[in-house]
Amino acid sequence: MNKSSSLIASALILLLPIAGGANAAAPEARSERVDFASGATSRVIKGQVKGFAYVDYPLHAGAGQTLSVEMKSSNAANYFN
C-alpha cells in the first residue's frame, strides 16, 4: 500500500465512529394492536408521531372487509404505508 492509500484508509477508519453514530439511534417504533368491540364496525385511533418515529397497527380482517385510513398532517412528506 502506498503512502496516499494508507493515508486515505486511515482517514476512513477514523471517520467510521462518526458516520456510524448518525445511524446509531434507531427511530422510535411502537405497535398498537387494533381490536374491535363486539359488533363494532369502526374504530377511531388518535395519536401523534414525531420525527422519524413510526407506529405499526396490526389488525385482523376477514374476507370482504375493507380498511379506510385518514391521516392528517402538516408535513407533506408524511405517508401511510
C-alpha positions as CSV (number, residue, x, y, z in Angstrom):
1,M,0.0,0.0,0.0
2,N,1.5,3.4,-1.0
3,K,1.5,6.4,1.3
4,S,-1.6,8.1,-0.1
5,S,-3.6,4.9,0.0
6,S,-2.5,4.4,3.6
7,L,-3.5,7.9,4.5
8,I,-6.9,7.5,2.9
9,A,-7.5,4.2,4.7
10,S,-6.5,5.8,8.0
11,A,-8.9,8.7,7.4
12,L,-11.8,6.4,6.6
13,I,-11.1,4.3,9.7
14,L,-11.1,7.4,11.9
15,L,-14.4,8.6,10.3
16,L,-16.3,5.3,10.9
17,P,-17.3,6.1,14.5
18,I,-18.6,9.5,13.4
19,A,-20.5,8.2,10.4
20,G,-21.8,5.2,12.3
21,G,-23.1,7.5,15.1
22,A,-25.6,9.1,12.7
23,N,-27.4,5.8,12.3
24,A,-26.8,4.5,15.8
25,A,-30.1,6.0,17.2
26,A,-32.9,3.9,15.7
27,P,-36.2,5.7,15.1
28,E,-38.8,5.3,17.9
29,A,-41.1,2.5,17.0
30,R,-44.2,1.3,18.7
31,S,-47.0,-1.2,17.9
32,E,-50.7,-0.7,18.7
33,R,-52.9,-3.7,18.1
34,V,-56.3,-2.7,16.6
35,D,-59.2,-4.7,18.1
36,F,-62.9,-4.0,17.6
37,A,-65.5,-4.2,20.3
38,S,-68.1,-7.0,19.7
39,G,-70.5,-5.8,16.9
40,A,-68.5,-2.6,16.2
41,T,-67.9,-1.7,12.6
42,S,-65.4,1.1,13.1
43,R,-62.7,2.3,15.4
44,V,-61.0,5.8,15.7
45,I,-57.4,5.9,16.8
46,K,-55.8,9.3,17.5
47,G,-52.2,10.0,18.2
48,Q,-49.0,11.8,17.2
49,V,-45.8,10.6,15.5
50,K,-42.8,13.0,15.6
51,G,-39.5,13.0,13.8
52,F,-38.6,9.6,12.3
53,A,-40.8,7.6,14.7
54,Y,-43.4,5.2,13.3
55,V,-46.3,3.1,14.5
56,D,-47.4,-0.3,13.4
57,Y,-51.1,-1.1,13.7
58,P,-51.6,-4.8,13.3
59,L,-55.2,-6.0,12.9
60,H,-57.2,-9.0,11.8
61,A,-59.6,-8.6,8.8
62,G,-61.8,-11.1,7.2
63,A,-62.7,-11.7,3.5
64,G,-64.6,-8.8,2.1
65,Q,-63.7,-6.3,4.9
66,T,-62.1,-3.0,3.9
67,L,-59.8,-0.6,5.7
68,S,-60.2,3.1,5.4
69,V,-57.5,5.4,6.8
70,E,-57.5,9.2,7.2
71,M,-54.2,10.8,8.1
72,K,-54.0,14.5,8.9
73,S,-50.6,16.1,8.7
74,S,-49.0,19.5,8.3
75,N,-46.0,17.8,6.7
76,A,-46.4,16.8,3.0
77,A,-43.6,14.2,3.4
78,N,-45.6,12.0,5.8
79,Y,-47.2,8.9,4.3
80,F,-49.2,5.9,5.2
81,N,-47.9,2.5,4.0
